[in-house]
């Protein structure tokens, strides 16, 4: 018997099935939502009281908030007993050097961070536009935005020279800032505690801030001083804002050295007076009493100018001056206690991570003293340097600043590979620590106000018009947390611990954390500033050119 060709058999079967289908049958209707968060309490990011409501998402945007019983969704998540909030916007992160290697940004997204802002403390890539294009190609899990760094701009033009810029040099720096703003920077950052930013006069900062202001940017500053001269530094930062007409954000505001504890009350008074005079000034902070930076910061900035530290140390008179200033700083900031300086990472010896200077001195049988601490710091700097954690702040100032409506939350945290080195616990725990310790346990700040500081406050300042709130039409960057259990677990001695109580995190309606685990999806986009001159995505807001 001759066999019928397979193609003809399939054709006849298809015709038979079609004949059995009801006349006029249509494809199945699309569900109302792609994602439905059902049964939670919505804290919308504005500071308004929480309300019981469902949240419906379609095509990456919030499309409905309220009682959505009977509505259909492709994915339904039961969030009863949980808070649904806008995704947290972190205005101060340090992750660009790891973003290509760790695009899922596990330690950030598991805190509920859906947007990370880089280029802080005066350091950024140049040119900025090429780097932002690279970030878009890496497809990170969170959204990413960048400041242009004043220190990087100054280094490009003057190197690390300890002097004022000439008119020609200032014009060159202004051109670099102007280009960076056109490339999509959200503003200008400075690191006046560091080389070479430390060498810039306020007039230079104001001139560059005016360029950023003209493009709709803001000015954020790691101030020149955070201890004995902290109030003068706050005043200088405010004056840059007044002189340039730019909104100002003081980075990771804190007060160091026991003799300065309590001065946060005076710094807040300075901000209040400035705000009443029309200067838009705010600050961000992390909820810890220790900082994290390079150990070379103990060495006077002038001694590191033009990379000349080694030569200056060979000069007996200059060495005596350097060591004297270092001893004074160690006494003021740490009370001559080397256990308050903990190494986080030393590139020349990974085994030093987590050890304190007290540990190193004890291993050598050297008694701790201002002289021995100074000598050890210079040795470590000479071997290539280390990053370190510095315990020098007061819990009272932390709580006073958290209670101020001028503040917002920023981790100052690094993008970190789990188990690598000994980072500051803020890299894992900043946002859950605020919600757990300072909202639930200590009652320093109300839940709705804490969420506002994490969402709409930075969104409004940075110009992220489509983020920071829960409302129909806005991007579905969302975090779901349990207010009864949310907490940080990372500590200074065991920092590699993820928080608890944050089961779900969504970026553009896509889960980057689901049931407490990182999903591996990477829906984040580059958020460019108001001055960006590129072609904006007119569609969903999900393209590399998305601003909102």
C-alpha positions as CSV (number, residue, x, y, z in Angstrom):
1,X,0.0,0.0,0.0
2,X,1.3,3.4,-0.9
3,X,1.7,5.6,2.2
4,X,0.3,9.1,2.4
5,X,3.0,11.8,2.8
6,X,3.4,13.1,6.4
7,X,2.7,16.7,5.3
8,X,-0.6,15.7,3.9
9,X,-1.6,13.8,7.0
10,X,-0.8,16.8,9.2
11,X,-2.8,19.1,6.9
12,X,-5.9,16.8,7.0
13,X,-5.7,16.5,10.8
14,X,-5.5,20.3,11.1
15,X,-8.5,20.7,8.9
16,X,-10.5,18.1,11.0
17,X,-9.6,19.9,14.3
18,X,-10.6,23.2,12.8
19,X,-14.0,21.8,11.9
20,X,-14.6,20.7,15.5
21,X,-13.8,24.2,16.9
22,X,-16.8,26.5,17.6
23,X,-17.6,29.0,14.9
24,X,-16.1,32.5,15.6
25,X,-13.7,31.2,18.3
26,X,-11.1,33.9,19.4
27,X,-7.7,33.5,21.0
28,X,-7.7,33.4,24.8
29,X,-8.1,36.9,26.3
30,X,-5.0,38.4,27.9
31,X,-5.0,38.6,31.7
32,X,-5.8,41.9,33.3
33,X,-2.3,42.1,34.7
34,X,1.1,40.5,34.2
35,X,1.7,40.7,38.0
36,X,-0.8,41.1,40.9
37,X,0.4,41.6,44.4
38,X,-2.6,40.7,46.5
39,X,-3.5,41.4,50.1
40,X,-0.7,43.7,51.2
41,X,-0.5,47.1,52.9
42,X,0.6,49.7,50.5
43,X,3.0,52.3,51.7
44,X,3.1,54.5,48.6
45,X,6.3,56.5,49.3
46,X,4.7,59.9,49.9
47,X,4.6,59.5,53.6
48,X,0.9,58.9,53.6
49,X,-0.5,56.3,56.0
50,X,-0.5,52.7,54.8
51,X,-3.6,51.4,53.1
52,X,-4.8,47.8,52.4
53,X,-4.7,47.4,48.7
54,X,-3.7,45.2,45.8
55,X,-1.3,46.3,43.2
56,X,-1.6,45.4,39.5
57,X,1.2,45.6,37.0
58,X,1.2,45.4,33.2
59,X,4.1,46.0,30.8
60,X,6.4,47.1,33.5
61,X,4.1,49.8,35.0
62,X,1.7,50.0,37.9
63,X,-1.8,50.1,36.3
64,X,-4.1,49.7,39.3
65,X,-4.0,50.1,43.1
66,X,-7.0,49.1,45.2
67,X,-9.4,46.3,45.7
68,X,-8.7,44.1,42.7
69,X,-10.7,41.0,43.6
70,X,-11.8,39.1,40.6
71,X,-9.2,40.6,38.3
72,X,-6.9,38.1,36.6
73,X,-3.1,38.0,36.3
74,X,-0.4,35.9,34.8
75,X,1.4,35.9,38.1
76,X,-0.4,36.4,41.5
77,X,1.7,36.8,44.6
78,X,0.0,36.6,48.0
79,X,1.6,39.3,50.2
80,X,-0.8,39.3,53.1
81,X,0.9,40.5,56.3
82,X,3.5,42.4,54.2
83,X,4.1,45.9,53.2
84,X,4.3,46.8,49.4
85,X,6.5,49.9,48.9
86,X,8.3,51.5,46.0
87,X,11.7,50.1,45.3
88,X,14.4,51.7,47.3
89,X,16.5,54.3,45.5
90,X,20.1,54.4,46.9
91,X,21.6,57.8,46.2
92,X,25.1,56.7,47.3
93,X,26.6,53.5,46.2
94,X,30.1,52.3,45.0
95,X,29.6,49.5,42.6
96,X,30.6,50.5,39.1
97,X,33.9,48.5,39.2
98,X,32.0,45.3,39.9
99,X,28.8,45.8,37.9
100,X,30.0,44.0,34.9
101,X,31.1,41.0,37.0
102,X,28.1,41.0,39.4
103,X,25.2,42.4,37.3
104,X,22.6,40.7,39.6
105,X,23.9,43.0,42.4
106,X,22.8,40.5,45.0
107,X,23.8,42.3,48.1
108,X,21.9,45.4,47.0
109,X,18.7,44.0,45.5
110,X,18.2,41.7,48.5
111,X,18.0,44.9,50.6
112,X,15.2,46.1,48.4
113,X,17.4,48.5,46.4
114,X,16.0,48.8,42.8
115,X,18.0,51.9,41.7
116,X,21.7,52.4,42.6
117,X,23.4,55.8,42.0
118,X,27.1,55.8,41.4
119,X,29.9,58.3,40.8
120,X,29.9,59.6,44.4
121,X,32.6,61.2,46.5
122,X,34.0,63.0,43.5
123,X,35.0,59.9,41.5
124,X,33.4,58.8,38.2
125,X,34.4,57.4,34.8
126,X,35.2,59.8,32.0
127,X,33.8,60.1,29.5
128,X,30.5,59.3,31.2
129,X,28.4,58.6,28.1
130,X,30.5,55.7,27.0
131,X,30.4,54.1,30.4
132,X,26.6,54.5,30.7
133,X,26.3,52.8,27.3
134,X,28.5,49.9,28.6
135,X,26.3,49.6,31.7
136,X,23.2,49.3,29.5
137,X,24.9,46.5,27.6
138,X,25.6,44.6,30.8
139,X,21.9,44.5,31.6
140,X,22.1,44.9,35.4
141,X,19.3,43.8,37.8
142,X,18.8,47.2,39.4
143,X,18.5,50.5,37.6
144,X,21.8,52.5,37.5
145,X,22.4,56.3,37.4
146,X,25.7,58.3,37.8
147,X,27.1,61.5,39.0
148,X,30.0,63.1,37.3
149,X,32.9,63.3,39.8
150,X,34.6,66.7,40.5
151,X,37.8,64.9,41.6
152,X,37.9,62.9,38.4
153,X,37.4,66.1,36.4
154,X,40.0,67.9,38.3
155,X,42.5,65.1,38.0
156,X,41.9,65.1,34.2
157,X,42.9,68.7,33.9
158,X,45.3,69.4,36.9
159,X,46.4,66.0,38.0
160,X,46.8,66.0,41.7
161,X,48.3,69.5,41.9
162,X,47.8,71.3,45.2
163,X,46.7,74.7,43.8
164,X,43.8,76.7,42.4
165,X,43.0,76.2,38.8
166,X,43.8,78.9,36.2
167,X,41.0,80.4,34.2
168,X,41.9,78.2,31.3
169,X,41.9,75.1,33.5
170,X,38.6,76.0,35.0
171,X,37.1,76.4,31.6
172,X,38.4,73.0,30.7
173,X,36.8,71.5,33.8
174,X,33.5,73.2,33.0
175,X,33.5,71.7,29.5
176,X,34.0,68.2,31.0
177,X,31.1,68.7,33.4
178,X,28.9,70.1,30.6
179,X,29.6,67.1,28.4
180,X,29.0,64.7,31.3
181,X,25.6,66.3,32.0
182,X,24.7,66.0,28.3
183,X,25.8,62.4,28.5
184,X,23.2,61.8,31.3
185,X,24.9,62.5,34.6
186,X,22.3,63.3,37.3
187,X,24.6,65.9,38.9
188,X,28.0,66.7,40.2
189,X,29.7,64.9,43.1
190,X,32.7,66.1,45.1
191,X,35.0,64.3,47.5
192,X,36.7,67.2,49.4
193,X,38.2,64.8,52.0
194,X,40.2,63.2,49.2
195,X,43.0,64.0,46.8
196,X,42.6,65.9,44.5
197,X,39.2,67.3,45.5
198,X,40.7,68.5,48.8
199,X,42.7,71.1,46.9
200,X,39.8,72.9,45.2
201,X,38.5,76.2,46.6
202,X,34.8,76.8,47.1
203,X,34.8,79.1,44.0
204,X,35.8,76.2,41.8
205,X,33.1,74.0,43.2
206,X,30.4,76.7,42.7
207,X,31.5,77.3,39.1
208,X,31.2,73.7,38.2
209,X,28.0,73.4,40.2
210,X,26.5,76.2,38.0
211,X,27.2,74.1,34.9
212,X,25.4,71.1,36.5
213,X,22.6,73.3,37.7
214,X,22.0,74.6,34.2
215,X,21.4,71.0,33.0
216,X,19.0,70.3,35.9
217,X,21.5,68.4,38.1
218,X,22.2,68.4,41.8
219,X,25.4,68.7,43.8
220,X,26.3,66.0,46.3
221,X,29.4,66.3,48.5
222,X,31.5,64.2,50.8
223,X,32.4,67.3,52.7
224,X,35.9,68.6,53.5
225,X,35.6,67.7,57.1
226,X,33.4,65.5,59.3
227,X,34.9,66.0,62.8
228,X,36.4,69.2,64.4
229,X,35.4,71.4,61.4
230,X,32.2,69.7,60.4
231,X,30.1,72.8,60.9
232,X,32.4,74.9,58.7
233,X,32.2,72.1,56.1
234,X,28.4,72.1,56.2
235,X,28.4,75.9,55.8
236,X,30.8,75.6,52.8
237,X,28.5,73.0,51.2
238,X,25.4,75.1,51.7
239,X,27.3,78.1,50.2
240,X,28.1,76.2,47.0
241,X,24.3,75.6,46.7
242,X,23.5,79.2,47.4
243,X,26.1,80.6,45.0
244,X,25.2,78.2,42.1
245,X,21.5,77.9,42.7
246,X,21.8,74.1,42.7
247,X,20.0,71.6,45.1
248,X,22.5,70.2,47.6
249,X,22.8,66.7,49.1
250,X,25.4,66.2,51.9
251,X,26.8,62.7,51.5
252,X,26.6,60.2,54.4
253,X,26.3,62.9,57.0
254,X,28.0,62.1,60.3
255,X,30.1,63.6,63.1
256,X,33.5,62.0,64.1
257,X,35.5,62.1,67.2
258,X,34.1,61.9,70.7
259,X,34.7,65.6,71.4
260,X,32.4,66.4,68.5
261,X,29.5,64.1,69.4
262,X,26.2,66.0,69.4
263,X,27.2,68.5,66.8
264,X,24.6,67.0,64.5
265,X,22.1,69.3,66.3
266,X,24.0,72.3,65.1
267,X,24.5,71.0,61.6
268,X,20.7,70.5,61.3
269,X,20.2,74.0,62.5
270,X,22.4,75.2,59.7
271,X,20.4,73.3,57.2
272,X,17.1,74.6,58.6
273,X,18.3,78.2,58.3
274,X,19.6,77.6,54.7
275,X,16.3,76.0,53.7
276,X,14.4,78.9,55.1
277,X,16.6,81.2,53.0
278,X,15.8,79.2,49.8
279,X,18.7,76.8,49.5
280,X,17.4,73.3,48.8
281,X,19.8,71.3,51.1
282,X,19.3,67.7,52.3
283,X,21.6,64.8,53.4
284,X,21.8,61.1,53.2
285,X,23.0,58.7,55.9
286,X,23.7,55.1,56.8
287,X,22.6,53.7,60.2
288,X,26.0,52.7,61.6
289,X,28.6,54.3,63.8
290,X,31.6,53.4,61.5
291,X,32.7,54.5,58.1
292,X,34.7,52.7,55.4
293,X,37.4,54.2,53.2
294,X,41.0,54.0,52.3
295,X,43.5,53.9,55.2
296,X,45.5,56.5,53.3
297,X,42.9,59.0,54.4
298,X,44.7,59.2,57.8
299,X,47.7,60.7,55.9
300,X,47.3,64.5,55.4
301,X,46.1,65.3,51.9
302,X,48.8,67.8,51.3
303,X,51.4,65.1,51.8
304,X,49.8,63.0,49.0
305,X,49.7,65.8,46.4
306,X,51.2,64.9,43.0
307,X,51.9,61.4,44.3
308,X,54.8,62.7,46.3
309,X,54.3,61.0,49.6
310,X,57.3,58.8,49.4
311,X,59.6,61.7,48.6
312,X,58.2,63.8,51.4
313,X,58.7,61.0,53.9
314,X,62.4,61.0,53.1
315,X,62.6,64.6,54.2
316,X,63.1,64.6,58.0
317,X,61.2,67.9,58.6
318,X,58.3,66.9,56.3
319,X,58.1,63.4,57.8
320,X,57.9,64.9,61.3
321,X,55.1,67.2,60.2
322,X,53.2,64.3,58.5
323,X,53.5,62.0,61.5
324,X,52.5,64.8,63.9
325,X,49.3,65.5,62.0
326,X,48.6,61.8,61.7
327,X,49.0,61.3,65.5
328,X,46.7,64.2,66.2
329,X,44.0,62.7,63.8
330,X,44.3,59.2,65.3
331,X,43.9,60.7,68.8
332,X,40.9,62.9,67.9
333,X,39.0,60.3,65.8
334,X,39.9,57.0,67.6
335,X,41.1,57.9,71.0
336,X,44.5,56.2,70.2
337,X,42.6,52.9,70.1
338,X,43.9,50.7,67.2
339,X,41.1,48.2,67.7
340,X,38.7,50.9,66.2
341,X,40.5,50.6,62.8
342,X,39.6,47.3,61.1
343,X,41.0,46.4,57.7
344,X,38.5,45.5,55.1
345,X,40.8,44.6,52.1
346,X,44.5,44.8,51.4
347,X,45.4,44.0,47.9
348,X,48.9,42.9,48.8
349,X,47.7,40.4,51.5
350,X,44.2,39.1,51.6
351,X,44.7,37.4,55.0
352,X,44.6,40.8,56.6
353,X,40.9,41.4,55.9
354,X,38.9,41.6,59.1
355,X,41.9,42.2,61.4
356,X,42.3,45.4,63.3
357,X,45.4,47.4,63.8
358,X,45.4,46.3,67.4
359,X,45.6,42.7,66.1
360,X,48.6,43.5,63.9
361,X,50.4,45.3,66.7
362,X,49.8,42.6,69.2
363,X,51.1,40.0,66.8
364,X,54.3,41.9,66.6
365,X,54.5,42.5,70.3
366,X,54.3,46.2,69.9
367,X,52.3,48.2,72.5
368,X,49.6,50.5,71.0
369,X,50.5,54.2,71.0
370,X,50.0,57.2,68.7
371,X,53.5,56.6,67.3
372,X,53.1,52.8,66.7
373,X,49.7,53.3,65.1
374,X,51.0,56.0,62.8
375,X,54.1,53.9,61.8
376,X,51.8,50.9,61.0
377,X,49.5,53.0,58.9
378,X,52.4,54.4,56.9
379,X,53.7,50.9,56.4
380,X,50.4,49.7,55.0
381,X,50.1,52.7,52.7
382,X,53.6,52.0,51.5
383,X,52.8,48.4,50.7
384,X,49.9,49.5,48.4
385,X,47.2,50.6,50.9
386,X,44.1,49.0,52.3
387,X,40.5,49.9,52.7
388,X,39.4,50.0,56.3
389,X,36.4,50.4,58.6
390,X,36.7,53.3,61.1
391,X,34.7,53.2,64.3
392,X,34.4,56.8,65.3
393,X,30.8,58.0,65.4
394,X,28.0,58.2,68.1
395,X,24.7,56.5,68.1
396,X,23.0,59.6,69.4
397,X,24.0,61.5,66.3
398,X,22.8,58.6,64.1
399,X,19.3,58.7,65.7
400,X,19.1,62.5,65.7
401,X,19.8,62.6,62.0
402,X,17.4,59.8,61.3
403,X,14.7,61.8,63.0
404,X,15.2,64.8,60.8
405,X,12.9,65.3,57.8
406,X,15.8,66.7,55.8
407,X,17.5,63.3,55.5
408,X,17.2,60.3,53.3
409,X,18.8,56.8,53.4
410,X,22.0,56.0,51.4
411,X,24.1,52.9,52.0
412,X,27.5,54.1,50.8
413,X,27.8,50.4,50.2
414,X,30.0,48.6,47.7
415,X,28.7,46.0,45.2
416,X,30.2,42.9,46.9
417,X,30.8,39.3,46.0
418,X,29.5,37.1,48.8
419,X,32.4,36.0,51.0
420,X,35.0,38.3,49.5
421,X,37.1,40.4,51.8
422,X,35.6,41.9,55.0
423,X,33.3,44.8,53.9
424,X,31.3,47.2,55.9
425,X,27.9,45.6,56.9
426,X,26.1,48.5,55.3
427,X,26.7,46.8,52.0
428,X,24.3,44.1,53.1
429,X,22.1,45.7,55.7
430,X,21.4,49.4,55.4
431,X,17.8,49.5,54.4
432,X,16.5,46.5,56.5
433,X,18.5,47.9,59.5
434,X,16.5,51.2,59.3
435,X,13.2,49.3,59.0
436,X,14.0,46.8,61.7
437,X,16.1,48.5,64.3
438,X,15.1,52.2,64.0
439,X,11.4,51.8,62.9
440,X,10.2,48.7,64.6
441,X,12.5,48.3,67.6
442,X,13.4,51.9,68.6
443,X,10.6,53.9,67.1
444,X,13.0,56.7,66.0
445,X,11.1,57.1,62.7
446,X,7.7,56.1,61.5
447,X,7.4,53.4,58.9
448,X,5.8,55.6,56.3
449,X,8.3,58.3,56.8
450,X,11.2,55.9,56.6
451,X,9.9,54.6,53.3
452,X,9.5,58.2,52.0
453,X,13.2,58.8,52.8
454,X,14.1,55.6,50.8
455,X,11.9,56.3,47.8
456,X,10.2,59.6,46.8
457,X,12.7,61.8,48.6
458,X,15.7,60.7,46.5
459,X,13.5,60.3,43.4
460,X,12.3,63.9,43.6
461,X,15.8,65.2,44.2
462,X,17.4,63.2,41.4
463,X,14.6,63.8,38.9
464,X,13.4,60.2,38.6
465,X,9.8,61.2,37.9
466,X,8.5,57.7,37.1
467,X,9.9,56.1,40.3
468,X,9.7,56.5,44.0
469,X,6.0,56.2,44.4
470,X,3.2,53.6,44.0
471,X,0.6,55.1,41.7
472,X,-1.0,54.1,38.3
473,X,1.2,55.0,35.4
474,X,4.5,54.8,37.3
475,X,7.2,52.2,36.8
476,X,6.7,49.0,38.8
477,X,9.9,49.1,40.9
478,X,8.5,47.5,44.1
479,X,9.7,45.9,47.3
480,X,7.7,43.6,49.5
481,X,8.8,43.3,53.2
482,X,7.4,41.9,56.4
483,X,7.4,44.8,59.0
484,X,7.4,42.4,61.8
485,X,10.5,40.5,60.8
486,X,12.6,42.7,58.5
487,X,16.1,43.0,59.8
488,X,19.8,43.2,58.9
489,X,22.0,40.3,59.9
490,X,25.4,41.5,58.7
491,X,27.9,42.6,61.4
492,X,31.4,44.0,61.4
493,X,32.9,40.7,62.3
494,X,30.6,38.6,60.0
495,X,29.5,41.0,57.2
496,X,28.5,38.5,54.6
497,X,25.0,37.9,55.7
498,X,21.9,38.7,53.8
499,X,18.9,40.4,55.5
500,X,15.7,38.7,56.4
501,X,12.1,39.8,55.9
502,X,12.3,41.0,52.3
503,X,10.9,38.2,50.2
504,X,10.1,39.9,46.9
505,X,11.8,42.7,44.9
506,X,10.7,43.8,41.4
507,X,12.3,46.1,38.8
508,X,10.0,47.2,36.1
509,X,7.6,44.5,37.1
510,X,10.1,41.7,36.8
511,X,11.2,39.8,40.0
512,X,14.8,40.2,40.8
513,X,14.2,38.6,44.2
514,X,11.4,36.1,44.7
515,X,10.7,34.2,47.9
516,X,13.9,35.5,49.4
517,X,16.2,34.3,46.5
518,X,17.8,36.2,43.7
519,X,16.2,35.2,40.5
520,X,19.1,36.1,38.1
521,X,16.9,38.2,35.9
522,X,18.4,41.6,34.9
523,X,15.7,44.1,33.9
524,X,17.4,47.3,35.1
525,X,17.9,50.3,32.9
526,X,20.2,53.3,32.8
527,X,18.5,56.4,34.2
528,X,20.0,59.5,32.7
529,X,19.7,63.0,34.1
530,X,17.6,65.9,33.1
531,X,20.3,67.4,30.9
532,X,20.7,64.3,28.7
533,X,20.8,65.2,25.0
534,X,20.4,61.7,23.6
535,X,17.3,60.1,22.1
536,X,14.8,59.3,24.9
537,X,12.9,56.1,24.8
538,X,9.3,57.1,24.2
539,X,7.9,53.7,24.9
540,X,7.7,51.8,28.1
541,X,10.5,53.6,29.8
542,X,12.6,50.5,29.8
543,X,15.1,51.4,27.1
544,X,18.7,52.4,27.8
545,X,17.7,56.0,27.4
546,X,15.0,55.9,30.0
547,X,15.2,58.9,32.3
548,X,12.4,58.3,34.7
